[in-house]
Amino acid sequence: MKTVDKLFGMLPAMIIIGTSAVWAGLTVTRIGDSLVDSNALTIQGGFGQCINGLSFQQDAIVSHGGYQYVAYYDGNRRVCLARRKLPAGDWKIIRFADYDFKSNDAHNTISMGICPKDGTIHLSFDHHGHPLHYRVSRKGAASDPEGITWGANLFGPVKSELEKGKAISITYPRFWQRPGGNLQFCYRQGGSGNGDRMLVDYDGETGKWGNTQQIDSRKGLFKDGLGESLSRCSYPNGYDYGPGGKLHMTWVWRESSQGSNHDLMYAYSEDGGNTWLNNAWKTLPEPASVNSPGIKVAEIGRAYGLMNTHGQAVDSRGRIHVVMWHCTNESLQAAGSKPGEHRWGPPEARRYYHYFRGREGRWHWRELPWVAGNRPKIFIDKHDNAYLIYGSRRQSAKLSDGHLHAAGDLVIAGATVASNWEDWKIIHHEKGPFVNEMLGDFYRWKKEGVLSVMVQESPERPHDATPLRILDFKLAEKR
């Protein structure tokens, strides 16, 4: 067994658990394949060709009140919101004609939120350090889906502010629901290597946003073998509420002095994000920064190709799970490379790592026994079995930039709680090629145990519009 410090600088408190070839006792059954739009947008820019279905969208697909909603750009560069009645109704699409999407920057995705308390649907779209683009529906649009006429007149105009008189410029908008039925919104202000995360609350009773606050900070001094840095930004894996109403966040840092990411961080909040605690249950007096005590839970150096913005989930016992890709000395050597030679590591050296926090506060990790594809998402069922979805890597991917967005298949992997998540195994392949990173409908999964995954077919030529589909899966434990 390899020691943790020699592999890639893990903290001594971390526990390494070996992988197993034991079959994961889990089954996958595809129960639906639905065409949302036959002509969804693809792009061709410096960050790949995907604009619909990227790992930092929280969320692009949401279920509420017996309907499912998907936000995306169509081939005519319109912001679109589609809905269907579950489980297999026809898709009805709103194509907003009052906004012209011009970018070929894959950062400028759409995120959507639904507030259960007042039934409003919120959209935020087209930013990479740009003024906010935000619009919201009338109350009841999602809570009374049968009683409204589905059309663009349900929504107000595009706005550049949430709180009145406070225009903002943002990157990476995220929405998520609070226990009790309200909504939260998170974004980065500033840029890569020099930004802070901000959190805003939406009150479904008043219909207003408020309480804007900073939840992490670019400030502090960081030193390693590659140099030192006085500024950075976080890249979160997600923000998720677990048992007891705790809000969990994990992230990596990206320094201004060298573009690679480093380290796995963790903090949680018991009051909806107003105050945060570290891994040792101690309150952080200021927004989390690189020098905050007790937030680093895995030390992963900048030379090991650590990718940002993966997946996380919270299980029924409040244990936080994260799956990320990076390289090791061994995987780099086997690929004929060495630490720091490639920013994200050569593709054949990338491995997925499952990190999880035990109830005693100790973090555990294991390497999954196959070469990584694109950035994964993790889902935990009601029995605490774990499932992973991702796009597989293909050597001959057309139009791939060799970084994130390769044409590949949808892959589903699983591990059982009975094995302490040691029996990770690939349990399903859905033939592509698909251009996107895989996103699932967390809310339908939580309520029904059905995993709806958004996939978009890869283009044959740059900028070709391609079909966007939703695949529905029933995942279960063998009994």
GUTIDO-831195 format. One record per atom (N, C-alpha, C): x, y, z. Coordinates in steps of 0.2 Angstrom, whole numbers, plus 5000, padded with zeros to 4 digits. Example, Ala and Ser with C-alpha at 12.3 -4.5 7.8 and 13.67 -1.06 7.14 Angstrom:
BEGIN
506649725039/506249785039/506649845039/506449895035/506849955036/506450005039/
END
This chain:
BEGIN
500449945000/500050005000/500450065000/500350114996/500750174995/500550225001/501150255003/500950305009/500650365006/500250405010/499950455007/500350515005/500850535009/501350585008/501750575002/501950515000/502350504994/501950504988/501250494988/500950494982/500850554979/500450604982/500450674980/500250724986/500550704991/500550754997/499950755001/499650705001/499050705006/499150715013/498650745016/498750755023/498850685027/499250685032/499350625036/498750595039/498250645041/497650615044/497150585039/497350585033/496950555028/497050475028/496550435026/496550365026/496550345018/496950305016/496950275009/496650205010/496150195005/495850125005/495950104998/496150044997/496350014991/495749994987/495749994980/495249984976/495149904976/494549884973/494349814973/494049794967/494149734964/493849714958/493149674959/492949684965/492249654967/491749684963/491249654960/490749684956/490249724961/490149784959/489649824962/488949794961/488649774966/487949744966/487449794964/487449824959/487049874957/486849864950/486149884948/485949874941/485749944938/485749944932/485550004928/485049984923/484450014923/483950004917/483750074914/483850074908/483550134904/482850134903/482450184906/481750184906/481450234901/481950284898/481650334894/482250364890/482050384884/482450424879/482050474876/482150534878/481650594875/482050644872/481850664866/482150714862/481850784864/482350824867/482150894869/482050944863/482650944859/482750984853/483150954848/482950954842/483350924837/483950964835/483951034837/484451074834/484651124840/485051094845/485351134850/486051154848/486251214851/486851244849/487551204851/488051204847/488751194848/489151254846/489751264849/490151314847/490851294846/491251334844/491951314843/492351374845/492651364851/493051424854/493651394858/493951434862/494551414865/494451364871/493851354873/493751304878/493351254876/493251234870/492951174867/492351194863/491951144862/491351154857/490651144861/490651134867/490051124871/489851184875/489251204874/488951254878/488351234882/488051174881/487451154884/487751084888/487751094895/487951034898/488651034900/488851074905/489551084908/489551074915/490051054918/490051034925/489851094930/490051154928/489851204933/489151234933/488751204929/488051214929/487651184934/487351224939/486951204944/486351244945/485851224941/485751164937/485551184930/485551134925/485251144919/484651104918/484551054922/483951014922/483651004929/483051024930/482651024937/481951004936/481750954941/481050934941/480750964947/480050984946/479651014951/478951004950/478550984954/477850984954/477550934948/477950884947/477750834942/477950854934/478350904934/478650924927/479350934928/479650924922/480450924921/480550984917/481151024919/481351084915/482051074913/482151104907/482851104904/483051174901/483551194903/483851264900/484451254896/484451284890/484951274885/484951324880/485451324875/485451374869/485251324863/484851354859/484651314853/485051344847/485051304841/485451324835/485351394833/484851424834/484751494832/485051544838/485351514843/485751554848/485151594852/484651554853/484151584858/484251544865/484051584870/484051554877/483351524877/483351454879/482751414878/482651384885/481951374887/481751334892/481251294890/481351224891/480851174889/480651144895/479951114895/479651074900/479351024897/479250964901/478750914900/478450884906/477850854905/477550824911/477850754912/478050744918/478350674919/477850624919/477950564917/478650534916/478850544908/478350554904/478550554897/478150594892/477950654895/477650704891/478050734885/477650764881/478050804875/478350864878/478950884875/479250944877/478951004874/478851054878/478551124875/479151174877/479351214872/479951254872/479751324872/480051364876/480051434876/480751454873/480651494867/481251524864/481251594865/481651624869/481651694871/481951734865/481551774862/481751804856/482051874857/482051894864/482351964865/483051964868/483351904867/484051904869/484451874864/485051904861/485451874856/486051854859/486151784859/486751754862/487351754857/487851784858/488351794853/489051754854/489151734860/489751714863/489951644860/490651634859/490851564858/491351544864/491151564869/491551554876/491151504880/491451444881/491051384884/490851404892/491151454894/490951474901/490251504902/490051524896/489351574896/488751524896/488751474900/488151434900/487551464904/487051424904/486351444908/486351404914/486151434919/485951394925/485251414927/484851374930/484151374932/484051364939/483551394942/483351384949/482551384949/482251344953/481551344955/481451354962/481051404964/480951414971/480251384973/480251334977/479651294979/479151334983/479351384986/478951424991/478451464986/478651494981/478251534977/478151514970/478551454968/478451434961/478751474956/479251514957/479551554952/480151514949/480251524942/480751494939/481351554937/481951534939/482451584938/482951564933/483251614929/483751594924/484251644924/484851624924/485451664923/485951634918/486151684913/486451654907/486951704904/487451684900/487951714896/488351764900/488751734905/489251774908/489951744908/490451784908/491151764909/491451834911/491351854917/491551924920/491151974917/490451964915/490052014912/489452034916/489152084915/488552104919/488052054919/487752044925/487251994926/486651994920/486551934918/485951924914/485451874918/484851904920/484451864924/483751884923/483351834923/482551844922/482251794926/481651814928/481251774933/480551764930/480151714932/479451704930/479051734935/478351734933/477851754938/477851704943/477551714949/477451674954/476951614951/477051554954/476651504952/476751464945/477251494942/477351454935/477551384936/477951364941/478151294942/477651264947/477351294952/476951264957/476251244954/476051284949/475351274946/475451264938/475851214936/476051204929/475451194924/474951164927/474351154923/473851214922/473951264927/473551324927/473851384923/474451374920/474751434917/474851414909/474851464905/475051454898/475751464897/476051404895/476851404894/477051444888/477351504890/477651554885/478051604888/478351644883/478851694885/478551744890/477951754889/477651814893/477551794900/477751734902/477751714909/478351744913/478851774909/479451794912/479451874911/479851904916/479951974915/480551984911/480752044910/481352064906/482052044909/482552044905/483252024907/483452084912/483752064917/483952114922/484752114924/485052164926/485752164928/485852164935/485352154939/485452164947/484952114950/485052094956/484652054960/484352094965/484752124969/484552174974/484452244971/483952284972/483852344968/484352394969/484652424964/485152474964/485852444964/485952374964/486552344965/486752304959/486952334953/487152294947/487752254948/487852194946/488352154947/488652124940/489352114940/489652074935/489852004938/489751954934/489851884937/490051834932/490351774935/490451714931/490151654936/490051604932/489751544935/489151554940/488651574937/488051574942/487751504944/487551494950/487251434953/486651454957/486151414956/485551414960/485451344964/485251344970/485051284974/484451304979/484051254980/483451264985/483751254992/483451294996/483551295003/483051245007/483151215012/482651185016/482151235018/481551215017/480951265019/480751305013/481051295007/480751315001/480951374997/481451415000/481751474997/482351454992/482651494990/483151484984/483751524986/484351504984/484951534985/485351544978/485751594977/486151604971/486851624973/487351594969/488051604970/488351614964/488851654964/489251674958/489951694960/490451704955/491051724957/491151804954/491351844958/491551914956/492351914955/492551944950/493251944949/493451884944/494051874943/494251824937/494651764940/494851724935/495151664937/495851684940/495951654946/496551664950/496551734954/495951764953/495851834957/495151844958/494751804962/494051814963/493751784969/493151814971/492851794977/492151764975/491951714980/491251694979/490751734983/490151744980/489651784983/489051744984/488651744989/488051714990/487451764991/486851744988/486251794989/485651744990/485251774995/484551734997/483951764993/483551714991/482951734988/482351714993/481951764994/481351754999/480751744995/480451684995/479851664991/479251704994/479251725000/478651765002/478651835000/479251865000/479251934997/479451944990/479651884987/479851894980/480451934979/480951944984/481451984983/482151944985/482651974982/483351944984/483651994989/484051964993/484452004998/484951965002/485252005007/485851975011/486451945007/486651985002/487251974998/487851975003/488251915002/488751915007/489351875003/489951885005/490551845003/490651785007/490751725003/490851665007/491551635006/491951665001/492651645001/493051704999/493751694999/494151754998/494751744994/494951784990/495551784985/496151794989/496151824995/496651844999/497151795002/497751805004/498151765007/498851745003/499251715007/499951705004/499951625003/500151604997/500251534996/500951524993/501251464995/501951454993/501951374991/502351364986/502451294985/503151294980/503251234978/503851224974/503851264967/503251284965/503251324959/503251394960/503251414966/503251494968/502851514973/502651574973/502151604978/501651644975/501051654978/500551684975/500151724981/499951784979/499551824984/498851834982/498551794977/497851804975/497651734971/497051724972/496751654969/496051664968/495751604966/494951604966/494851524968/494251514970/493951454972/493651424966/493651354965/493151324960/492851264964/492151284965/491751234969/491551174965/491551114969/491251054966/490451054967/490251094972/489551104973/489351134979/488651154980/488451174986/487751134988/487751094993/487251044994/487051045001/486351045002/486151035009/486050965011/486250945017/486150875019/485750875025/485750815029/485350805035/485450865040/484950885044/485050935049/485051005046/484951015039/484951075036/485651105035/486151065035/486851095034/487051105027/487351155025/487551175018/488251155018/488451105013/489151085012/489451115006/490051135006/490451155000/491151125000/491351104994/492051084993/492251114987/492951124987/493251164982/493951154981/494251174975/494951184975/495151254974/495751274975/496051344973/496451344967/496351404963/496851414958/497151474959/497851474959/498251534960/498351574954/498551644956/498651684950/499351674947/499751654951/500451644948/500551584944/500151534944/500251474940/499551444939/499351434933/498651414932/498351354934/498751304937/498451244939/498151254946/497751204947/497351194954/497751164959/497551164965/497851134970/497351124976/497451064979/497151044986/496351044986/496051004990/495350994991/495251024998/494751074998/494551115004/493751095005/493651105012/492951085014/492751135020/492151155019/491851195025/491051185024/490751195030/489951195030/489651245034/489051255033/488651305037/488051275040/487851295046/487251275049/486751325049/486851385046/486351435046/486251465039/486251425034/486151445027/486651485024/487251485026/487851515023/488051585026/487751605032/487951665035/488551655039/488651595042/489351585045/489551515043/490151505043/490451435040/490951405046/490951345046/491351305050/491851265046/492451245049/492951205045/492851135047/493351095045/493251025045/493250995053/493551035057/493651025064/493051055068/492551075065/491951105068/492051165071/492551205069/492751275072/492451325067/492151375070/491951435066/492451475063/492351485056/492851535053/492651605054/493151645056/492951715058/492851755052/493151735046/493151775040/492951725034/492751755028/492651705023/493251665022/493151605020/493651555019/494251575014/494851575016/495451595012/495951535012/496451545008/496951495008/497351485014/497351535019/497651525025/497151515031/496551505029/496051485035/496251415038/496151415044/496351345047/495851295046/496051235046/495651175046/495151165040/495251195034/494851185029/495151145023/495851135023/496151095019/496051015021/495750975017/495650905019/496050855014/496350875009/496750835005/497250885001/497950865002/498450904999/498650874992/498450914987/498550894980/498950944977/499550934975/500050984972/499851014965/500051074964/499951104957/500251064951/500651024952/501050984947/500650924945/500050904948/499750844947/499050844943/499050894939/498450904934/497750904937/497650924944/497050924947/496550964943/496050934941/495450974937/495051004942/494651064940/494251094945/493451074943/493051094947/492351094946/492051024944/492150974949/491850904948/491150894951/491050844955/490450824958/490450814965/489950824969/489950814976/489150794977/489150754983/488450734985/488450724993/487950724996/487850715003/487450655004/487650605009/487250545010/486750555016/486450505017/485850505022/486150515029/486750505030/487150515037/487550575037/487450615032/487850685032/488550675030/488750625027/489450615024/489450645017/489950695016/490050725010/490550685006/490350674999/490650634994/490850674989/491550674986/491750704981/492150654976/492050664969/492450634965/492750684960/493450674960/493850724956/494350684952/494650714946/495150684943/495850724944/496350684945/497050714945/497550654943/498150664943/498650614942/499050604948/499450544947/499950534953/500650524950/501150514954/501850494951/501750434947/501450384949/501450324946/501050324939/500450364939/500150364933/500450414928/500850464930/501250504926/501750464923/502150424927/502650384924/502450334919/501950304920/501650254916/501450284909/501250354909/501050384903/501650414900/502250404902/502850434900/502950514901/502650534907/502650604908/502950614915/502950674918/503150684925/502750744928/502750754934/502350804937/502550874934/502050914933/502050984930/502250984923/502250934919/502450934912/501850954908/501250934910/500650954907/500150984912/499851044910/499451074915/498851034919/498550994914/498050944917/498250874917/498850864916/499150794915/498950764909/499350724906/499150684900/498450644901/498050644896/497350604897/497450534900/497950504897/498050434900/498250424907/498450484910/498750484917/498250504922/497650524919/497150554924/496750494927/496550494933/496250444937/495650484941/495150454942/494550474947/494750454954/494650504958/494750484966/494150504969/493850454973/493250464977/493550484984/493350544986/493550564993/492850574997/492850555003/492250555007/492450575015/492050605018/492150625025/491750585030/492050545034/491750505039/491350555044/490950525048/490550565053/491050585058/491650555059/492050575064/492550635062/492450655055/492750715053/493450695049/493550625048/494150605045/493950595037/494450615033/494350605026/494650545023/494350505019/494550445016/494550455008/495050415005/495050414998/495250354995/495050344989/495250284985/495250304977/495750274974/495750284967/495250234963/494950254958/494450214954/494850184949/494750114947/495250074943/495150084936/495050144933/495050154926/495350224924/495450234918/495650304916/495050354916/495150414918/494650454919/494450484912/493750504911/493550534906/493450614907/492850644906/492750714908/492550714915/492350784917/492250794924/491550754926/491550714932/491050674933/490550714938/489950684939/489450704944/489350634948/489250644955/489050584959/488350594962/488050544963/487350534965/487350484971/487050494976/486950444982/486250424982/486050364983/485350344983/485150344991/484550324992/484250324999/484550275003/484950225000/485250175004/486050195005/486250245002/486950275002/487350234997/487150204993/487550174987/487750234983/488250234979/488550294975/488550274968/488350324964/488350314957/488750374954/489150364948/489550414945/489250414938/489250474935/489050484928/489650534925/489850514919/490350554916/490350534908/490750574904/490850554897/491450524896/491550464893/492150434892/492550464887/493250454888/493750484883/493750434877/493750474871/493950434865/494550464862/494950414859/495550434856/495450474850/494950464846/494850494840/494250544840/494250574845/493650624846/493750684841/493150694837/493150744832/493150814836/493450864833/493450934836/493550944843/493850894846/494050894853/494650944854/494650974860/495251024861/495750984865/495650924867/496150884871/496150904878/495650944880/495650964887/495050934891/494450954889/493850934893/493350904888/493150924882/492550914879/492650864873/492850804875/492950754870/492350714868/492250694862/491650654860/491750584864/491250564867/491250504871/490550474873/490550414876/489950384878/489750414885/489150404887/488950414894/489050354897/489450354903/489650304907/489350314914/489050254917/488850254923/489250204927/489450224933/489850174937/489450174944/489650124948/489350124955/489750094960/489550104966/489950074972/489450064977/489450014981/488949994986/489150024993/488750044997/488850065004/489150005008/488849945006/489049885010/489749865010/490149895004/490849885003/491249945006/490849985009/491150055011/491450085004/491050084999/491150114992/491850084990/492050024991/492649994988/492549964982/491949944980/491849904974/491649944968/491949994967/491750034961/491849994955/491350004950/491449964944/490950004939/491150004933/490750024927/490149984926/489550004926/488949964926/488549984920/488650034916/488250044910/488650094905/488650074899/488850124894/488250144889/488150204888/487650224883/488050254877/487950224871/488350244866/488250314863/488750354862/488750424860/488850424852/489250464850/489650514854/489250574856/489450594863/489050654866/489650704867/489450774866/489950824866/489950854873/489450844877/489350874884/489650834890/489750874895/489950844902/489250824904/489250764908/488550744910/488250774916/487650794915/487250824921/486650784922/486450784928/485850744930/485350784934/484750764934/484250804938/484250784945/484550824949/484650804956/483950794960/483450844958/482850844961/482350784960/482350764954/481950704952/482350644955/482950644955/483350584958/483150584966/483150634969/483050634976/482250614978/481850634974/481150624975/480950554972/481150534966/480850474963/481350414963/482050434963/482550374962/482650364955/482450414951/482550404943/483050464942/483550434938/484150484936/484050504929/483850564928/483750594921/484450624919/484750604914/485350634912/485350674905/485550734904/485550774898/486150754894/486050734888/486550724883/486450764876/486950784873/486950814867/487450784862/487250764856/487650724851/488150774849/488750744847/489350784845/489250804838/489450864836/489450884829/489950854824/489750854818/490150824813/490650884811/490350944811/490751004808/490751064814/491151104814/491151164819/490451194818/490151214824/489551254825/488951214823/488951154821/488351114819/487951104825/487251124824/486751104829/486651034829/486551004835/486450934836/485850924841/485550864841/485050844845/485250844853/484750874857/484850874864/484350824867/484550774871/484050724873/484150714881/483550684884/483550664891/483550594891/483950564894/483950484896/483750474903/483350434904/483050414911/483250344913/483550344919/483850274921/483550264928/483350194929/483250174936/483850134938/484050154944/484650124947/484450094953/484750034954/484449994960/485049944962/484949924968/485449874971/485149804970/485549764968/485349694968/485149664974/484649634974/484349604981/484149524980/
END
